[in-house]
Structure formats: C-alpha cells, structure tokens
Amino acid sequence: LSALETGSSDNHIWGAFGLVMGIILLVWILSRWLVPPFLRWIQKTFDWTGGFLSVVAAWIFMAAAVTEQLGLHPVLGAFQVGVVLGQSLDVKKNHPAYEVIQQFAFSFFAPLYFVSVGLKANFVKDFDILLVLVVLFIASLGKIAGASLGAWLGGMSARESLAVGSGLNARGAIEIILASVALEYRIIDQRIFIALVIMAMVTSMFSGPLMQKLIRRDKL
C-alpha cells in the first residue's frame, strides 16, 4: 500500500510538472505569433486604454480559471499572462495603459491582497518572536552572503558587493504569495507563515535604504 501511494504521488508530481511545462510552451507560442497581431487589432478597433484593460482582465481571469481547473494554483495562469504581455507588448512607462494598470494595481489590488494575507493567520496569537528572528537571520544571511560573494568575485568592491546583496535580499510580494500557497496546502503552519510574511516585509523595507547608504559611502 505504501509503495502504491508513493507511486501515485510520483505520478501526480510528474503530471503537474508536465502541465507547467505545457503551459510555459503555450505561453511562448502565444507571445511569439498570436498575441502581437491580436493586440494590434485591439488597438485599431477599440479605445486603446479601455479596450486593452478589458481584454487583459478577461484574459487574466480565464487563464487563472484554466490553471485552477488543471489542478494548479490560479496565480500561475495570471502570471503567465503577464509574461506574454511583457514579451509581446511594447508599453512605455508614460503610456496611458501602463499608467492606468499601475495606479489600479497599487490602489486596489495591492491593499486588497495584503488584507487577504492578514486574514489568513492570527498575527497576535501565533506570533513567535524567536522563530521570526531565526527565519529573518537565516534568510538574510544566506541571500546577502551568497549574492555579495558572487558580486565580489565578479570584480566589485566590498561595499558594492554588499549593496548588491542587500538589493537581492528583498523578497517582496512573491515570497508572501509562495507562503500563502504553502499555508493553503498545509505545507507550513501559521507560525511559519507569519514568520515568512514578516521576513518578506522587513527585508523589503530595509533593502532600499541600506543599498543607498552603501552606494553613497562607496562613491564618497
């Protein structure tokens, strides 16, 4: 029975891996041949900003629904839409579509997402200060030391190397998304989830100021 369960688990892992590779291949095909002419058609037929946002929103929800139906996390589908658009669409930072998406994401989706993260765990009851400090120390040490060593071996000065390590130490939203998925599938408990979220927020907040301080001193 144990052997059968192990074989079933292996088949599930390889099946999920095959689905991910298939989705990535589909994204590459779409971004190369199908999406650019489709977006040009939208630009000629509809109002560019409004039509673009409507089509992208529908595409995101459809991709998320498809990946969830396949047994994968819906974030993967939405992420792949972003990959396709990033490779296929030449949107400058002063473009109206870019500005609308940025403002809407920062003003609506980002606060809504962080509220949903806060509702996943009791940050008072399950807060373990020792675990938070250990996770923060190990994560920061590994990221800063590894990146700084690579930059130093590449010929940068000691301060520049530390600045590179400090910049790469920032986890941001991706770390929180991964922690949320792990909590959803019960890979981690709420104590570890809280520690990972706090670690991601602390490293993101301190990365920029520390990097600027190191670069400023190196220039002096």
HUTACOR-V75429 format. One line per field, one symbol per residue. phi: phi as a letter, one per 20 degrees, with the letter a starting at -180 (. if undefined). psi: psi as a letter, one per 30 degrees, with the letter a starting at -180 (. if undefined). burial: I if it has 24 or more other ideal C-beta (glycine too) atoms within 12 Angstrom, else O. Layout:
phi->???
psi->???
burial->???
//
This chain:
phi->.ffffffffffffffffffffffffffffffecefgfffffffeedffffffffffffffffffffffffndffgfffffffffffeddedffefgffffffffffedffffffffffefbefdfefdfffffffffffffffffffffffffeofffffffffffffffemffffffffffffemfcefffgffffffffffffeffgfffffffffff
psi->eeeeeeeeeeeeeeeeeeeeeeeeeeeeeefeeeeeeeeeeeeeelkeeeeeeeeeeeeeeeeeeeeeefglkfeeeeeeeeeeeeffkijlfgkeeeeeeeeeeefeeeeeeeeeefffljfeegkjeeeeeeeeeeeeeeeeeeeeeeeeffglleeeeeeeeeeffkeafeeeeeeeeeeeghelaeeeeeeeeeeeeeeeefeeeeeeeeeeeee.
burial->OOOOOOOOOOOOOOOOOOIOOOIOOIIOOIIOOOIOOIIOOIOOOOOIOOOIIOIIOOIIOOIIOIIOOOOIIIIIIIIIIIOIIOOIIOIOOOOOIOOIIOOOOOOOOOOOOOOOIOOIIOOOOOOIOOOIOOIIOOIIOOIIOOIIOOIOOOOOOOIIIIIIIIIIIIIIOOIIIIIIOOIOOOOIOIIIIIIIIIIIIIIIOOIOOIIOOIOOOOOO
//
